[in-house]
Amino acid sequence: MPDRTEVRIEEYGSALLADSQLTSRDVKRLRALQAHGRLGLEQTPTGWRLKAGATVGLLVLDRIRLVLEPKFAIPGDRLMDWLAYALGAPAPLPVTSRRWATGPEGYADLVATALLAQCERLLREGLRRDYVRRQNLEPVLRGRLDVAAQTTLRYGQLDKLHTRTFDQETDIWDNRVLGTALQVARALTTSPDLARDLHTIADAFPKATPPDAALRALDRTRYTRLNARYRAAHTWARLLLRGGGVTDILTDHGTAADGLLLAMPALWEAVVRRLVTDAAIPHGGHTVPSGGAAGITVRGDLGITSAFRPDVLLSLPDRDPTVRTLLPVDAKYKRYDRHGVGAADVHQLLTYSAGYTSSDDRRAVIVHPSTGGHSYRTLKAGSPRGCLGNIHVLGVDTHTLPRKATAWVGSVLPLANE
C-alpha cells in the first residue's frame, strides 16, 4: 500500500480536507457512501468537509487513509466483543484476547486479527481435505487414463499420458476463501507485525481466488460435521470480503472503495435481537415472526402498502399458564441515556403496543446503548380517556461484557411484561 495521509474522525465528527487530498475517483466513491447514509460530503471554497455518521472503520482512498473511530456507544476496547456476540462468533481465547486490544490501526486490524487467530487454529488442527477431480498430463499412468484426450491430443504418443485423478487435497473452497480474505486483510493493515503474520499464514492456504468468487462460495456454503469448525473463520472472512457487511444484515451496496466499514445502528439491531432472545429463554420466552400475516400493515394510501415491524417480537408466558403474551422490542442507537425519547419513537412504539398487546395492558420496549451503567425507566403515555400504553426504556451498558448485559436484561425483562 502506498503511503497515504491518515485522517481520523470520531463517530459523528467532521474534518476539513484540502481539495488536493481527494481525487475525482475519491469524490465519486464518497458520494456513493453518502447516498447510502454512511457519511456526509460537502464542498467548501477551499476543499471538502467530511462528516462522519454512525459508521466506523477504515476507508482507503487514493491519497488518504480515513479512519472512522467509534465514540458514541460501544468503546473501541469492547467493539470486537459486541461484534462477535452479534455474529454468533466465538469470543477470543485468553491467549489471543490481548491481540484484540484497540490500537492506532483501528477496527480493520481488529477484524484481521480475529481472522488470523481462527486461521492459526485451523492450521494447528489440520486443514480440511476433500476429493478433487483433476485432469493431468503425466509421464506415467496415475489414476484413470483419459482415452478420448489421449487419442485426439497425443495421436498415439505414449511419452505423456492424459489422466484423471480423484485425490484428497486442501485446495477446496473452504480453504480458498480464507486465502483470499487473508490477502484482503493484509492490504488493509498498517501494522508491520500483523502484516507479516498474515503473509506467513496465507502461504499455508491454497491459492486465493477473486473476492467476488470467494463471496459467492461463502454464500453457497452449508455447514456439516465435516466443516463446522470453519464457521468462525468464514464469519470473519465474510466480514472482510464484504467491506464490513455482516451476512445480509450490514451489507453495503454500490461502494467501490477499499476498506472495512461497520454501520453501528445495524450492529446494534443485531446485538439487541440476540440480547433479548437470550435473556427471554430462561423465562420461557422465545421470538416469533413479526412480518407477513403477523405484521402491522397500512393500506389504502394511493396503492402503497407500508408495514410496521419491531426488531424483535417476544412471546412470553402470562400469569395464566395457558396464555402467552406478545412483547414488541425495538433497538434504538440513540443517546437515550442523556436525552428524552423522541416523539417519533414514542409514536412508533405505541403503534407496536396497539398491534401486539391487549387493550388493557399496552406496552413495548426500547433498548438503547448506555455508557454510564445499565438504566431502566418507564414512560407512561396518557390521554383524557386513560392510559395509551407504557414504554419500557432499557439502557444497556456497552462498557460491560455481552454475557453480563444479557444477565441484566434477563433480570428486568419480567418487569416489562407485568
GIRANOR-V766073 format. One record per residue. PHI is phi in whole degrees, -180 to 180 (none if undefined). PSI is psi in degrees with one decimal (* if undefined). NEAR is the number of other C-alpha atoms within 12 Angstrom. Layout:
phi->{PHI	PHI}
psi->{PSI	PSI}
near->{NEAR	NEAR}
//
This chain:
phi->{none	-67	-65	-133	-70	-90	-121	-113	-132	-77	-51	69	-94	-147	-151	-97	-118	-70	-60	-75	-82	-119	-86	-62	-68	-61	-61	-63	-69	-68	-63	-64	-66	-63	-64	-97	74	-84	-161	-119	-136	-127	-85	-118	-59	-108	167	-139	-110	-106	-113	-87	-108	-93	-123	-123	135	-131	-133	-98	-104	-66	-122	-133	-117	-93	-111	-101	-96	-71	-140	-62	-113	-102	-66	-58	-77	-118	-58	-70	-63	-72	-66	-62	-64	-64	-80	76	-85	-67	-69	-65	-70	-53	-71	-108	-64	-66	-77	-93	-63	-66	-128	-65	-75	88	-61	-60	-69	-66	-67	-61	-67	-63	-63	-59	-62	-69	-67	-62	-64	-64	-66	-63	-80	101	-66	-66	-118	-147	-73	-127	-84	-140	-111	-126	-115	-121	-76	-130	-74	-140	83	-106	-78	-86	-63	-63	-67	-66	-77	-91	-105	-105	52	85	-74	-119	-71	-130	-118	-81	-122	-119	-119	-143	-116	-80	-139	-88	-80	-127	-62	-55	-90	-64	-65	-73	-61	-66	-64	-65	-67	-63	-63	-65	-71	-90	-82	-113	-81	-59	-66	-67	-61	-65	-64	-65	-64	-64	-76	-63	-66	-85	-103	-61	-55	-69	-109	-58	-54	-62	-67	-65	-65	-63	-66	-65	-66	-86	-67	-121	-96	-127	-65	-77	-125	-60	-70	-87	-59	-65	-63	-67	-62	-71	-63	-62	-62	-68	-70	-91	69	118	-74	-100	43	-98	-87	-117	-64	-94	-122	76	-115	-99	-70	-75	159	-143	-118	-125	-80	-64	-60	-67	-62	-64	-61	-65	-62	-65	-57	-76	-60	-74	-65	-64	-70	-80	-57	-62	-97	80	-99	-158	-84	-131	-62	-116	-117	64	-66	-90	-88	-97	-121	-122	-124	96	-95	56	80	-96	-108	-113	-137	-112	-135	-67	-64	-140	-121	-97	-107	-124	-68	-100	-59	-81	-61	-90	-120	-122	-117	-101	-134	-78	-128	-126	-91	-128	-88	-140	-84	-78	-85	-121	-128	-71	-68	-67	-61	-62	-71	-62	-61	-62	-69	-66	-64	-60	-63	-68	-83	-121	-117	-69	-66	-93	-154	-74	-159	-158	-129	-110	-119	-127	-76	-132	-115	-123	101	-67	-144	-150	-148	-123	-98	-112	-95	-123	-148	-57	-96	123	-78	-87	155	-116	-115	-91	-109	-107	-103	-97	-73	-81	-81	-95	-78	-55	-66	-72	-66	-62	-63	-68	-60	-64	-78	-103	-59	-60	-63	-75	-105	-96}
psi->{127.5	158.5	132.8	149.0	130.4	129.8	125.5	131.7	130.3	156.9	128.4	11.6	-175.1	164.8	147.1	131.1	140.6	155.2	-31.0	-12.4	-16.8	130.1	169.7	-33.4	-39.0	-45.3	-41.0	-42.5	-38.5	-36.5	-37.0	-41.7	-37.6	-38.9	-25.4	9.5	19.7	-31.1	174.4	145.3	121.0	138.2	136.9	170.3	-27.8	-5.2	-123.6	146.2	121.5	123.2	126.3	144.2	-138.6	42.2	132.8	161.4	-149.2	137.7	117.2	110.1	-175.8	-37.8	-12.1	158.7	106.6	121.1	117.6	110.6	138.2	138.0	-44.8	-62.8	-54.4	112.2	157.9	-35.9	-4.1	-7.4	-44.9	-33.1	-44.8	-35.1	-44.5	-37.7	-45.6	-36.1	-17.4	18.8	153.5	145.7	155.3	143.8	153.4	-34.9	-23.4	-9.2	-28.6	-23.8	-10.7	-0.5	145.4	130.3	-177.5	-19.1	-25.2	-162.7	-38.2	-41.2	-29.5	-44.0	-40.2	-38.4	-38.5	-43.0	-43.8	-44.2	-41.4	-37.8	-37.8	-40.9	-41.8	-38.5	-39.8	-38.3	-19.6	125.2	144.7	140.5	148.3	163.2	131.2	129.1	134.2	148.7	122.0	162.1	108.4	153.6	-19.2	161.1	123.5	122.0	-139.8	143.8	129.4	93.8	-43.4	-45.3	-37.2	-42.0	-30.4	-26.7	-27.5	-12.4	48.9	-5.4	139.9	8.7	-26.5	138.0	132.4	115.7	159.4	123.9	158.1	83.4	160.6	126.0	163.0	-7.0	69.0	167.5	-35.3	-37.8	-34.4	-39.4	-30.5	-36.7	-39.6	-45.6	-35.6	-37.9	-41.5	-42.4	-39.7	-33.3	-23.5	-26.4	149.4	-0.4	118.1	-40.6	-44.7	-41.0	-40.4	-44.6	-40.6	-41.3	-42.3	-46.5	-27.3	-31.2	-20.5	-8.1	159.3	165.9	133.4	151.9	165.9	144.9	-39.5	-43.4	-37.7	-40.5	-41.3	-38.3	-39.7	-37.9	-28.4	-13.0	132.9	133.6	132.0	-174.6	-18.9	-34.2	14.9	-31.1	-9.8	-8.5	-45.4	-45.0	-40.1	-31.6	-47.5	-34.9	-43.2	-39.7	-44.4	-43.7	-27.3	5.5	26.7	-6.5	134.5	99.4	-123.9	12.3	-44.3	15.2	131.1	144.4	149.4	19.2	122.0	-8.4	142.0	139.7	-172.0	102.1	138.8	120.5	111.2	-39.0	-40.5	-37.5	-43.1	-38.0	-42.7	-39.1	-47.7	-39.7	-44.4	-37.0	-52.3	-29.9	-47.5	-38.0	-28.7	-25.4	-46.7	-20.1	12.3	18.1	162.4	163.2	151.0	155.7	144.2	10.5	-174.9	-134.0	-22.0	1.4	165.9	119.1	153.2	122.3	162.8	1.7	82.4	38.5	0.8	130.3	122.4	164.0	149.7	122.2	114.8	156.5	-35.9	136.9	113.4	141.2	118.8	149.7	146.8	177.4	-37.4	114.9	-16.1	-2.2	144.0	147.1	154.1	143.6	108.2	136.8	133.3	137.9	131.5	115.2	71.5	163.0	56.0	3.3	-14.1	-21.2	159.3	157.9	131.7	153.7	-39.2	-39.2	-34.8	-46.0	-42.4	-46.8	-34.2	-34.1	-43.0	-46.7	-38.2	-31.4	-25.2	-13.4	164.8	155.9	-24.5	1.9	66.8	130.3	155.7	167.9	135.9	133.4	120.4	157.3	145.3	148.2	1.2	34.5	165.9	151.6	154.4	127.3	161.0	128.0	132.9	115.6	119.6	167.2	171.1	-21.6	4.3	-162.0	129.5	-25.6	165.3	136.0	116.2	124.1	112.7	122.3	116.3	124.4	109.6	-0.7	-12.6	173.7	149.1	-39.7	-32.8	-37.4	-37.7	-42.5	-39.6	-44.3	-38.2	-28.2	-26.4	-13.7	-40.9	-30.8	-36.7	-10.2	3.8	*}
near->{21	15	12	18	21	25	30	29	31	29	32	25	25	24	27	25	29	20	21	17	26	31	19	15	18	28	31	20	29	37	27	22	31	24	17	21	22	36	35	29	29	22	20	14	11	13	19	25	25	36	31	39	32	33	44	42	47	42	43	35	32	27	25	29	33	42	40	42	40	33	29	34	40	38	30	32	28	29	38	43	36	40	43	32	33	33	35	26	28	26	27	29	16	12	10	19	20	17	25	33	25	24	21	22	32	39	43	47	40	42	49	46	43	42	49	41	34	34	41	26	21	29	24	13	13	18	30	27	22	18	15	16	17	21	21	22	24	21	14	15	20	20	19	23	24	24	19	16	21	25	16	13	16	17	15	15	14	19	14	22	29	31	25	23	21	16	18	15	22	25	26	28	36	44	41	37	45	52	40	39	48	51	37	39	46	33	30	41	40	30	24	16	16	32	26	21	25	37	25	20	32	30	21	25	34	26	23	26	27	20	28	19	20	34	31	19	25	32	22	14	22	16	16	10	10	14	23	17	25	37	30	32	40	45	41	46	46	43	46	49	45	39	41	41	32	36	28	18	25	30	25	31	22	17	29	22	30	32	42	46	44	40	36	42	31	32	39	38	34	33	41	42	35	35	42	47	33	32	30	35	24	19	25	21	27	27	27	27	21	27	17	13	11	18	24	24	20	16	12	9	9	8	8	10	13	16	20	29	29	38	37	38	38	39	29	34	24	20	12	9	10	9	11	22	32	37	48	47	46	42	38	38	34	32	25	30	29	17	13	17	30	17	13	12	28	30	20	31	41	37	33	39	38	27	30	35	32	20	16	15	26	34	40	48	48	48	50	42	41	32	24	19	21	28	26	28	23	24	28	22	25	15	9	7	8	14	19	28	34	36	39	37	40	43	37	44	34	39	28	26	26	33	26	23	35	32	25	28	38	27	23	29	39	27	24	35	34	21}
//
